[in-house]
Amino acid sequence: MSEPGRQHWLAEGRPRLGLALLLLALLSMAMLLFEGARPAASVGLAPFRHFDKVLHFGAHGWVAGLLFAGGILLARPADLHRRLRVWAVTVLLLDGLAGVCVEFVQLWLGSRYGRQFDWKDVVANLCGASFAVFTGYVLVVLVTRRAR
């Protein structure tokens, strides 16, 4: 930012880093799908009731944060504020779809494996993704505004 007229590095983008974050997000999604297909762990290990909702929130927040950061750093579309909106919507749709897919995998496995479909899990997934995208959006806006 020392040169006049030069954009903030977030506005310029870092495509290789963005691609690496997107790949890490895809690996994380694959891990979530794999983990959702495995038999459930022992019920008595949770420290409190509905602890799995905290895990859903955190896991999907992680994936959404990686997707959002990776998308922002790809520098496509070129305008930063348009890019923020495009990637926020894209991430929420992708993560929401992944969360519903995991729940349907659990529905197909059925009670034989100790898994079940739960709309509360889908809500926790979307809450985690929304929190990550909102936080990322606000941070990018604040950092780039301060740099002007």
JOVEN-V120676 format. One record per residue. N is the residue number from 0. D_FIRST is the distance of its C-alpha to the first C-alpha in whole Angstrom. Layout:
# JOVEN-V120676
N,D_FIRST ; N,D_FIRST
This chain:
# JOVEN-V120676
0,0 ; 1,4 ; 2,6 ; 3,7 ; 4,8 ; 5,6 ; 6,7 ; 7,6 ; 8,8 ; 9,11 ; 10,11 ; 11,11 ; 12,14 ; 13,15 ; 14,19 ; 15,20 ; 16,19 ; 17,20 ; 18,23 ; 19,24 ; 20,24 ; 21,26 ; 22,29 ; 23,29 ; 24,29 ; 25,32 ; 26,34 ; 27,34 ; 28,35 ; 29,38 ; 30,39 ; 31,39 ; 32,42 ; 33,43 ; 34,43 ; 35,45 ; 36,48 ; 37,49 ; 38,52 ; 39,51 ; 40,51 ; 41,53 ; 42,53 ; 43,54 ; 44,50 ; 45,48 ; 46,48 ; 47,48 ; 48,49 ; 49,47 ; 50,45 ; 51,44 ; 52,42 ; 53,40 ; 54,39 ; 55,39 ; 56,36 ; 57,34 ; 58,35 ; 59,34 ; 60,31 ; 61,30 ; 62,30 ; 63,29 ; 64,25 ; 65,25 ; 66,26 ; 67,23 ; 68,20 ; 69,22 ; 70,22 ; 71,18 ; 72,17 ; 73,19 ; 74,17 ; 75,21 ; 76,21 ; 77,18 ; 78,18 ; 79,16 ; 80,19 ; 81,22 ; 82,21 ; 83,21 ; 84,24 ; 85,25 ; 86,25 ; 87,26 ; 88,29 ; 89,29 ; 90,29 ; 91,32 ; 92,34 ; 93,34 ; 94,34 ; 95,37 ; 96,39 ; 97,38 ; 98,39 ; 99,42 ; 100,43 ; 101,43 ; 102,46 ; 103,48 ; 104,48 ; 105,49 ; 106,52 ; 107,53 ; 108,54 ; 109,56 ; 110,57 ; 111,59 ; 112,55 ; 113,55 ; 114,52 ; 115,52 ; 116,50 ; 117,48 ; 118,47 ; 119,45 ; 120,43 ; 121,42 ; 122,41 ; 123,39 ; 124,37 ; 125,36 ; 126,35 ; 127,33 ; 128,31 ; 129,31 ; 130,30 ; 131,27 ; 132,26 ; 133,26 ; 134,24 ; 135,21 ; 136,21 ; 137,21 ; 138,18 ; 139,16 ; 140,16 ; 141,16 ; 142,12 ; 143,11 ; 144,13 ; 145,12 ; 146,8 ; 147,9
